[in-house]
């Protein structure tokens, strides 16, 4: 207790002669949000105490008592039987205070050779590492949901779009695998980010290290870190890993938003390609007929806050001097919010994908609109010896005939086509129509049925399906 105020003394308050203003305590506290790092804080503290025992700073009995009490504190927190107070500022001071309350001077030894600067860096890295692992599981689940559709939808030909205009016909699974590829890049970015997250700063102390004979490789080993940060000044201020993680989550959200946009439009009466599961839709308070794609709209909308959180972190860190500054307390809420948002979006996305129905009859009834086989006809002419630019012009004139007469290219007569280009013969009809255009594809990674089948099988093996 402070002799002058009767309030609990601050752990850092020895030099102070005046109590902290209550308004300052409220303004500066972080326990309201960093309490969610309690498990990481206690895990890090146990590892630190174990290392202190290894080097002889703590006795074996002291370490055993600290480990026992820290484990009990974690159990109390999980049960909801732990009281938080803004006077103790953050999760680190709450845990340490509770430990000292139980163990007295033995508890006071825990913070030896450690600052809150390296402690919070370690806790945050552990938390982000755990978050990356959780997101990777959800991303893989969503990939499996898309791949799981592919066999059942293999015979469905749909239009692919460029500039939001019908472009060329593709197999529906080719579209599903496009999303899988995007999600794979998300997973690879997270895995790469994890390498830089998985470096410990514990033992760097405030910014200069410590004169005590600690072993930082031991704490790294105990906490599963792959590397030990080599510069104590850098690591105490480094938040590159958090900004990188924020970007990775923003990119995931952007991919989800693009998918949501596609499926929102494709579920409209105008497109009539998809029937979304009603369990992921809502109705209207005034229009009884409405089935609104609210889950997809919210996934699209929540992307804005994830992008905004990335921007917040970039601005937060853009002008900070070495080494640690209290500004960095503001790094956690954007990360926590982005993670919660992306995790919730991914958790909803997989069952929504699995439960959506392709409206085959509606798609088939309109697949020949838009002259999707125009490029197939052009490449047929190229194979007949017509230069690409000339073939492009020929097909453009044939498309104009079709537009003026309301016909598909396959409905033009051979004489009409030969009147524009005498290189055309009867074989041309093998390349016209959406299904024939798909079958004509040959290149690796294309929508050719054998290529799509190869990719489906490869992804099944990769994802354990």
Steps between C-alpha positions, in 0.01 A plus 500: 500500500610858440557675833376835368182388321399166648466370144686197364850609402595488132768248413691783336413767759809517722622831362157663506379721782149557366224254420391447142202714401189284470434646157847393388441148632182473297662648191809280508361161606514210258357221714162552333643345184835337572345265757439267207876433498486346848589152383799626301614722787496214747659260253780752441545562871531130578762462226688803632493365856617159382795665326582702815511173690721342233763774544477501879319829555203310640518182707316191387249548784443863407434405139263223606303745716485759223390245241233364736355841581511625140310189394244565772462862387433382145235261629334784691499722192348227284230437760422873519611513863762771455445867567635763261572861598618792289735595784716201398511621142553184295492120502869482592460696823179314588672164479811617682295666775298185553820297516658734756183490708544124530879464514634832630871545426516183292237651272696823484791309346305405186568829322877462537682569170175592333318823410142546400645606164638157415217331689225659293692437179523132593136474603386670181715276283366191675143625456547578131671165444199324651266720292684414178462130574126541561450696178692242300262228617199708395651588164564132433138422597377755247727355234355157571148640469574632150686186391221288648257658251710428195401143413129569531523817290747365243252492210378856547629763256475860620608834356823654623503879509749774425403865548173353644411390146465143380838389370550124449332180620667300777416200712345596834776314691754720323338795677498318833870420464575866426383578854706208632812647340437837665453334837821305451692822448342625823623192681848536356516866604399404853760224509765746386386756756518231768875467437555862603251477785678194634797693638524573871600830650483371855818592684552821305354670809423871461727560200862423591485143624607399852820449696355187661614160367178400320469249216266636232527185292339309786187716507484480122511121526238485774261723303555337163665803341727424207734796548625748759492868404858620455462869588342606827427855382325382185289226654355718775349733240442257212140463389571401140353160576171655614474726195578205274235290671252787463573512126458124467161521671400793280587297191295206627209736560540645150488151349190418703343828397559430131345154535205648691446760228494229231254284686275790600453587133476138385220437749282783364197441279688671219784246509312208656814285516508417872256415775650593835415299812227684690681428827750767394243751374247731662167652403349846475286665765269640233541286185385143571660350188857603577783255569798728551865384477589674826790271593675576172421869528641517852815312397540756221424789735723388788795498260502879537587482869776245438656727238455794737682314776798448271501871425490576874808289566691652211429849629572395860850378415599743225682753718605322818859546619707218648434319724173425685232771518164483675332563164551129438229421751264596217616212281286230655141613454530524119657155486242347733214657308633389161556147626153474652345632179693276263460194720122549519478558124695184420295294745182599314646476150570126491147378588349765273708374206412139574129577530455709185326343198590567136184573300590281205190554286518876529871503416455265202210704362721808468851365453500567125425869544782743448691306230730338756647279226640792298857441618465129423396589144795738467746232612340254256579746219857540629544125475374531140785740422326833548720758684373584848415863426319403182315220677398743773348732238319214326339380822404855589308528173333164560400604850345815350292285264388297799414809704302656215305182440466386861690177444791317663812430296408132480172601335670675207510297181824382345434717196459809720830431669683419177375825351709676766798257499551217253727314745190377685389140442250256658736428787426847639187375675714276721634819662176695531268501799609540861559130567710457185703810582583349839598167347727674249727636773842338533740717699619421852287673761213554256137395531561193281317211668816290535687796647222575747483133598876498555474806726207359695689178567815691595308716749322199645834340574644824633205561732457140609163446333 
